[in-house]
């Protein structure tokens, strides 16, 4: 199943995104960064690809992700 994997510069940013997504009711969860994605911290947000626009709007002015990646995920 293809998923949107959003990486971050710091673990603090990743945890802030988790809080924002809970407040905004955007589905997803924190996961370890997959080994094929370069990231500054070891956490990423996994969500459905269709949530990208919602997530971008929710993060605007709060968190700047390090990367947006589409990946096949087994977890």
C-alpha positions in Angstrom: 0.0 0.0 0.0 1.4 3.4 -1.0 1.8 5.8 1.8 2.9 9.4 2.2 6.0 9.6 4.4 6.9 13.0 5.7 10.3 13.5 7.3 11.5 16.2 9.6 14.7 18.0 10.7 14.1 17.3 14.4 12.3 14.9 16.6 10.6 17.9 18.2 9.1 18.8 14.9 7.9 15.3 14.3 6.1 15.2 17.7 4.6 18.7 17.0 3.2 17.3 13.8 1.6 14.4 15.7 -0.1 16.9 18.0 -1.3 19.1 15.1 -2.6 16.1 13.2 -4.5 14.9 16.3 -6.1 18.3 16.7 -7.0 18.6 13.0 -8.1 15.0 12.9 -5.7 14.1 10.1 -5.1 10.4 10.1 -1.5 9.0 10.4 1.1 8.0 12.9 4.8 8.5 13.7 7.1 5.8 12.4 10.8 5.2 12.2 12.2 6.8 9.0 12.5 4.1 6.4 16.2 3.3 5.6 15.9 4.6 2.0 14.9 8.1 3.1 17.6 10.5 4.2 16.4 12.5 7.2 17.9 14.6 10.0 15.9 12.8 12.7 14.7 9.2 13.1 11.0 9.9 13.0 8.6 10.5 10.2 4.8 10.9 9.8 3.0 8.2 7.8 -0.4 9.0 6.3 -2.6 8.4 3.2 -1.3 10.2 0.1 -4.7 12.0 -0.2 -4.0 13.8 3.1 -1.0 15.8 1.7 -2.9 19.0 1.0 -4.7 18.9 4.4 -1.4 18.3 6.1 0.4 21.1 4.2 -2.3 23.6 5.3 -2.2 22.4 8.9 1.6 22.8 9.1 1.7 26.1 7.3 3.7 28.6 9.5 4.4 25.9 12.1 6.6 23.2 10.8 8.6 22.9 7.6 9.0 19.2 6.7 12.4 18.0 5.5 10.8 15.9 2.7 7.6 14.4 1.3 8.0 10.9 0.0 5.6 8.3 -1.5 6.6 4.8 -0.5 5.2 1.3 -0.4 4.8 0.5 3.3 4.3 -2.7 5.1 3.9 -1.2 8.5 
